[in-house]
Amino acid sequence: MNDINPPNGLLGMSQRLPPANLQAEQALLGALLANNKAYERVSEFLAPAHFADPVHGRIYQAIQRRVEAGQLADVVTLRAEFEHSGVLNEVGGPAYLAQLLGAMVGIINAGEYGKVIFDAWMRRQLIDLGERVVNRAFGTDEGLDAKEQLESAEQSLFDLAKDGGAGESGGITFDKALREAVLNAERAFTTPGGVSGLSTGLRDLDARTGGLHGSDLIILAGRPGMGKTSLATKVAFGAAQALVREAREKDPNAMPRGCCAIYSLEMSADQLATRLLSEASRISGDRIRRGDISQRDFDRFVEVSRELATLPIVIDDTPAISISALRTRCRRLKRTRGLELVVVDYLQLMRPAAGTRPESRVLEISMITQGLKAIAKELHCPVIALSQLSRAVEQREDKRPQLSDLRESGSIEQDADMVMFVYRDDYYLKMQEPKITTYENPAKYEEAMSIWQDRMSKAHNKADLIIAKQRHGPTGTIPLFFEAEFTRFGDLDTTHQDDGHY
């Protein structure tokens, strides 16, 4: 019979007590009871749950409640409050409150003692998280495979890091904020076209928005067939070109300061690359797929592909990616290559963080949009998320989309800094082509056909980009040029001169 004897090291680990500093807790509570002004030094980051001793947490909560209500919190008032609620003995009685007063530290040291308490709480949370990860990996209670467990652990660590940030002051002085605002204004003033952010490659869109700005979540929505993906890739293409131009203005051999990442949940990477090549080479994607191209077209295709290969664009076609996995990959890109733009195609195909079970689809979408906004703020780069519109658009006579048409619209509209809709009138006009069988005589049919052809002529090669919400600027409609054959968007040139290039 074999006996299993645990190594001394592991036995020692199991006997270790979670980190706590009860003396620091007593000293801080004594300081708070002696001088309520000490509360200002810890109120920003310290909560009752951070105390290792539940009695200390209850006393701190009572002090917190009274101070924030503008009332005095000392041994006398707390004794009366605990006595009135019948919990005086549970917090050690009058003797323990007096003992805490004797353990006080000066108000100057209160903040440091608070940080010691908070640090011990963070360490306890890390231990609990580690135990959950180990237990989950050993068992299958959660019903998560190894990859999902990894994503869940990353999400838990992110949430803990977010809570842990409360221990650090997130504020900056107004002087520093003003300097940053002046620098942004200077960039807009010195850049042609007044673009202070990252250029989209679309002149009129840049003029309306000032470019793409860090920390912004931008929603680009539209019905199927409107060209959402094409417009998003056009913007990523234009942004990548702007990054290359910016680097080469300083040094012809310099590398761009970052890349543009496209997370394509619907199309594969090669399909997306084919679409980009089709747009840039002006060769129909359908013809490329069928091989129906001439030698001259193929040579042009190869030439353009070499030009595009130098652009800092990264395509990730992982299907149904979770918000936690997306965050991890974006962080890695930010660290290794620099990250200047994130495009997600599209929002409704994403999954919430592994291990979470939202009660409804609306709550699930809310978690995803909040996660995307958190990525934009944390990495200080714009995030463009494509979104589907509800079928309510099809039921109206006026097909132009509105904010209320966003599927699960409440959270999307709330979290987004900008909401844009892409709309093409000719898409719906094609469905309204007159049929001769519906008219009494050929004359009426010819009249209806003439009116329809006139409307189609006016809508031909045109699209509208509707800015329905913009936190930092005006809303309105931007007319764009659209070539259906190449699914290519561009600036609308009223003089009808197009050089064929981006």
N, C-alpha and C positions, 0 to 999 in steps of 0.2 A: 504493500500500500504506500502510495506516495503522499507525503505531506506538502502542502503548499504554504511556504513561509514567506510572507511579504518582506521585501527588502527594508532595512531599517530606515532608509531615506523616505520611502513611501509611507511607512508607519508614522514617521515624524511629521510628514505633511498632513496626514489625516487628523493629527492632534493639535495642529496649529489653530489659533483663534483668529477670527476675522479682525482686520485692522480697526481699531477704535482708540480714541483718546478721551477717556472720561474726565480726566483732570482739566483738559482744555474746555470741555463742555461746561463743567462746573465754573471755571474761571470766567468764561464768557457770560454765562447767565448771571453771575455775581456782578459783573460790570454793567450789564443791562439793567439790573435791579437798582444799582447804585446811581446810574446816570443814563436816562433814556436816550440821550444824544448818541450813545454808543451804537444804538440800533441803526443809525444812518450808515455806519461803516460796514454792515453785514446784510442790510435789507435787500440789496440788489441780487445777491446770489444764494443766501442761506434760507432754507425752508425747514419746517419742523421735521419732515421726513429724513433730513440729513443727519439727525442726532442718532447715535448708536443706542443710547438709553431712551426707551419710550417715555419715561417720566420727564427727562430733560426736554424731549420734543414737545410734550404737552405743556410744560412751563413756558417754553419759547413761544408756542402758539398763542398762549394767553397774553404774553408780553406783546407779541406782534399785533394781536387784535386790539389791545388797548392803545398802544402807541399810534397805530394807523387811524384810530378813531379820535385821536387828539386827547386821550385820557392819560392820567398818570399810572405807571406800572411799577409799583415797588412792593416790598414785602407785605405791607399793611393791606394795600388794595387787592393784591393777588390772593392773600389769605381769605379776605372777605368773599372774593369771587368763587374760589374753590369750595369754601364752606357753604356758600349759597347753593352751589350745584351738587354738593354732596360728594366731592372727589378729593377733599383735603387730605384724607389719610392715604389715598392712592398716590399722591405726589410727595409722600414723606412727612406730611404734617408741618406745623409751624416751625418745628425744630430744624427740618431740612432746608426750608426757605432761608432761615437765619444762617444756616451753615453755608449755603451758597453765597450769601452776602459776604461772609468772611473769606471766601475763596476768590474774591474778585481780583481782576487786574485793572490797570489803568485804561481809560478810554482810548488812549493812543494805541494800545496793543490789541484792542478788541478785533480789529480787522484781521490781524495775523492769526489770532486764535480761531476766528471764523473760517479762514482758509484751511487751517489744520483739520477742522471738523469736516469741511467739504471734501478735502482730499481723501480722508479716511472713508467717507461715504462712497466716493468714486471707486476706490479700491475694492470696497465690499461689492459694489455693483459689477465690477469686472470679474470678481470671484464667482458671483452668482451666474453671470453670463457664461463663464468658462465651464461651470458645472452643467448648465443647460445644454451647451454644445456637446460636451462629452456624453451626457446621458442620452441625448437625441441621436448621437452617432452610434451608440451601443444598441439602442432599441428602435422600434419602428412605430411607436405610438402616434407620432405626428403624421405618418403617412407621407413623409417627404423623402425623395431620393437624395443621394449624396450632394448632387449639384444644387438642389433646392435648399438643402440644409446649409450649404456654404453661403448662398444668397441671403438666407434668413439670418445667419450669423453676422454677415456684413451689414445688413439692415439694422440689426440690434446694436452693433458697434457704432453705426452712424447716428442712431437715435441717442445713444449714450454720449457720444462726442458732442452732439447738439446740445444736450442738457448740461454737459460738462463745460460748454462755452459760457454758461451763465456765471461761472466763477471768474471770468475775465471781463473787464469792462469793454463793451462793444462800441462805446461812444467815441466820437472824435471831436476835437474842438471846432468851433464854428470858423476859426481862422483857417484851419486846414481844409475844411469843406469849401470855403470861399476860394482858396488857392486852386483847388481841383476844378471848381466851376469856371474860374478865369482861364485855366489851361484848356478846358474843353472849348470855351468861346474862342480862344486863340487858334486852336486847331481848325475850327469852323471858318474863321476869318481868313486864315492863310491857305486853306485847301480850296482848289477850284470847285465851284458849285456849292460851297458852304457845307461840306460834309464833315461833321466832327466825329462820326462813328465809322464803321466798316461799310464800304460802298457795296451796294447790291448789284451794280452793273446796269441798273435801270435809272436813267437820268431823272425822270419825273418822280419816281418813288424816292430817290435820294433827296430831291428838292423838297418833298413834302415831309420827310421824316428826319433828314439830316444823317441818313445812314442807319446801320444797325448798331445798337448800343449795348454794352455789357450789362448783365443782370436782367435784361428784358426777356420776357416770355411772349413770343409772337405766335398767334394762331392764324393759320391760313386755311380757310374752309371753302367748300364748294360741293356741288352735287357731282356724282360720277360723270366723267367725260368732259369736265370743264377745263382740265389741264392743271390741277393742283400740283401733281408731281413734277410736271414739266416746268412750272413756274418756280417751284422750290429748288430744283436742280439748276435752273438759270441763275437764281440768286446765289446759290453756293458757288457756281462757276464764276460769277462776277466778283464775289468776295475773294475767291482764291486768286483771281487775276489781280485784284487790288493789292493783295498781300505780296504778290510777286513784284508788282510795279514799285511798291513802297520800299522793298528790300533792295531792288536794283538801282533805285535813284541814289542810294548811298554808296553802293558797291555792286558792280555788275556780277560779281561772283557770290554775293551774299545770299544766304538762305532766308526764306520768309520767317517771320517771328512766330508763326503758328500755322495750324492747318484747319480745314473745314471738314467736319465729320458728318456723314450722311448715314443714318440708321434706317435702312429700308426694310420694313417688316412685310411689305407686300410683294415687291419685285426683287429678283435675285441681282447680285452685284453685276453679272455680265449683261443682264437686260438693261440695267440702269446705265452702264457704260456704253452700251449700244445706242441708247437714247441720246446720251451726251454727244457721242460721235455723229449721230444723225443730224442733230441740231447744228453742230459746229461745221460739218462738212457739207451740209445742205443736200444730203442724200437720204431719200426716204427710208425709214427704219424697216418698213415692210419689204422694200426691195433688197435691203441688206440681208434680212432673214432668209429670203428666197434665193439669194445669190444672183438676182436679176440686175447686175450692174456691169458697166463696161470696164475695160482695163484702165481707162482714164479715171473713172469714178473710183476704182479700187486704189489706184495710186494716190488720189486725193484723200481717200479714206485713211491710208497708211500714214501719209504726211501729217494729217490733222491729229492722228492718234499719238504721234511722237511729240507734237506740241502739247497735247493735253497731259501726257505722262509727266511733264515737268510741274504740273500744278499741284499744290499741297491739298489734295482731296483724299479722304479716307472713306471707304464704303464698307459698312458692316450690314450684312443681310440676314443676321440671326432672326428667325421667326419668333413671334410672341415673346420678345425680350421683356424682362421684368424691369421695373423702375430701379431696383437696387443694382441689378447687373449693368444697366445703362450708366448709372452713377459711377460704378467701379471702373468701367471702360473709359468714361470721360475723364476721370481723375488720372488714369494711366496715361492717356493721350496728353493731358495738360502737363504732366510731369516729364514725359519723354520727348514730345514734339512741340508742345505749346498748342493750345486750343483756342480758336478765335470764333468759331461758329458751329452750332449743332443743329442738324435738321433731322426731325423724326417723322417718318412716313409709314403709318399714320397713327394718331393718338388712340383710336378705339381698338387697335390691334395689340396694344401693350398690356402687360399684366401688372397688377400691384405687387408689392414686395412679397417674396416667398414667406409663407408662414402666417400671412394675414388673410382673414376671411371676411371681406366687406359684406354688410347685410344686404346691400342692393347695388345695382349697376351704377346708379348715380353716385353713391358713396365711393365705389371703386374708381370711377373717372375722377372724382374729387381728389382721391389719394394720388392718382397719377399726375394730375395737373399741378398739385402742390409739390410733388416730387420734382417735376420739371422746373418749376419756378425756383426751388431750392438749389438745383444744379446750376441754373443761370446765375444765381446770387453767389453761390460758393465759388464757382470757377470764373466769375466775372466775364461771362461771354454770352452773347445772345443765343437763345434757343428758339428755333422755328418748329412748331408742331403742326402737322396737317390734321385736319378734322373733317369728318363727314357731316353733312347736313341732313336733317330729317326730311321725310317725304312730304311734309306740310307745304314745301315750296311748290310741288307739282299740283297741289289742289287749288292754288291761287291763280287768278288771271295774270297778275303781275308776278313774274317769276324771279325778280331780283331778290336775293337773300337778305334776311334781317338777323339781328342778334338772337331773336327768339327761335330761329330755325336751327341753331346749334343743337346737336344731339346731346342730352344731359347738360343743357346749356348753362344752368346756374353756376356750377363750379368753374366751367371753362371761361365764361364771361367774367367772372369775379377775379380769377387768378391771373388772367392775361393782361399784359401791359398794352398790347395792341391786338386787335382782331381785324383781319382782312378777308374779304370774300372775292373769289375770282368768278366772273360771270361773262358768258358769251351769248349774245342775243340770237346769233345765227343757229345755235344748237337747237333752240326751241322753234325758230322760224322754219327750219327744215321739216319739222313735223306738221307744220300748218300748210304745206303745199296743197293748193286747190286740186280737187279731183273732178274730172269732167262729169262723172256720173252723178255728182251732187247738185248739178246746175240744170236749170230748165232748158236753156239753149246755149249754143256755142258763144254768143256775144257776151253773155254774163260771165261765162267761164273765162273768156279772153280778158275781160275787164279785171276779174279777180286775180288772174295769173299775172297781169301787168302790175297790179298793186303789190302783189307778193314779191315779184322779181325786183321791184324798186326797193322794197324793204330789205331784201336779201343783199342787194348791191351796196346799200348803205352800211349793212352790218358785216359785210365780207372783210375778212382779215382784221377784225377788230375785237377787242376784249376789254372788259372793265375790271379794274382792281378797286374794290370798294373798301375804304378804310372806315369801318363802322365804330371803332373805338381806338383811341390813342391817348394815353395818359399824358404824354409830353408834347402834344401838338394837335393840329386841327384834323377833323375827319373830312371825308369827301370822296370823290371818285376820280381815279386816274385812268385815262384811256391808254390802252396798250395795243401794240401790233401783234398779231397772231397768225402764224402759218400752220394750218392744220396738217399739211403733208409731212412737215418735220417736227410737229408739236413744238414749235419754237415761238417764244415770246421775245419782244424787243420794244424799244421806244417807238411810239407812233410818230411817223414822219409825215407831216401834213403836205410836204412838197413831193411826196412819193419817190424820194431818192433813197435807195437802199444799197449799200455797198456789199451786202452779203456777209458781213462779219459782225462779231459781237463788239 
